[in-house]
Amino acid sequence: IQPIQGRQNHMSAGSSRPFASGSGGTSGRQRVIVCCNCKGNGHMAKKCTKPKRKRDAEWFKEKVLLVQAQANGQVLQEEELDFLADPGNWE
């Protein structure tokens, strides 16, 4: 695989996942990153400084809603996909 020459989008630099600036119907607007752990803005759960969120009823409800959104064809953000991939093992 050869790299594509040209201008690289700043969001895809250093990422293995391609980023399309106009995807998901959000062209012209910036996405707000929301932490799935603390619900804070501007960071992802893996960078969160707060304790890990408990796997309670709210956690399972959010997971079900994301699965339904994905099944309906909604494009999920990287953090939402990471949350779906989390098996929810109890520590």
C-alpha positions in Angstrom: 0.0 0.0 0.0 1.4 3.3 -1.0 0.5 6.6 0.7 -1.6 9.1 -1.2 0.3 12.2 -2.0 -1.2 15.6 -1.3 -2.5 17.6 1.6 -3.4 15.5 4.6 -6.4 16.3 6.8 -5.2 17.3 10.2 -7.7 15.0 11.9 -6.2 11.9 10.2 -2.6 12.6 10.9 -1.2 9.8 13.0 -4.5 7.8 12.8 -5.0 4.5 11.1 -8.7 5.4 10.5 -9.4 7.8 7.6 -11.3 10.9 8.3 -13.7 12.5 5.8 -14.3 16.1 6.7 -17.8 16.1 5.3 -19.0 12.8 6.5 -22.0 12.2 8.7 -23.9 15.3 7.7 -21.8 17.5 9.8 -20.1 19.5 7.1 -19.3 23.1 8.2 -19.7 22.2 11.9 -17.2 21.0 14.4 -17.9 17.8 16.4 -17.8 18.1 20.1 -15.9 15.1 21.7 -17.7 13.8 24.7 -16.1 11.4 27.2 -18.1 8.2 27.6 -16.7 7.8 31.1 -17.5 11.2 32.7 -19.6 12.8 30.0 -17.2 15.7 30.0 -16.5 17.6 26.7 -13.1 17.9 25.0 -11.5 14.5 25.8 -12.0 10.8 25.4 -12.4 8.1 28.0 -8.9 6.8 27.5 -7.6 10.2 28.5 -10.1 10.8 31.3 -8.6 11.6 34.7 -11.7 10.5 36.6 -12.3 7.0 38.0 -13.7 4.4 35.5 -17.4 4.6 35.2 -19.4 1.7 36.8 -21.1 -0.8 34.5 -24.6 -0.1 35.9 -28.0 0.2 34.3 -27.1 3.6 32.7 -24.0 2.1 31.2 -26.0 -0.8 29.6 -28.7 1.6 28.4 -26.2 3.8 26.6 -24.6 0.7 25.0 -28.0 -0.5 23.7 -28.7 3.0 22.3 -25.4 3.1 20.5 -26.0 -0.4 19.0 -29.4 0.7 17.8 -28.0 3.9 16.3 -25.3 1.9 14.5 -27.9 -0.6 13.2 -30.0 2.3 11.8 -27.0 3.4 9.8 -25.9 6.3 12.0 -22.1 7.1 11.8 -20.6 6.8 15.2 -17.6 8.7 16.5 -14.4 6.9 17.4 -15.1 7.2 21.1 -18.5 5.7 20.7 -17.0 2.8 18.7 -14.5 2.2 21.5 -17.3 2.2 24.0 -19.1 -0.5 22.0 -16.0 -2.6 21.8 -15.6 -2.5 25.6 -16.7 -5.9 26.8 -17.7 -4.5 30.2 -15.7 -6.9 32.3 -16.0 -6.2 36.0 -12.8 -5.3 37.7 
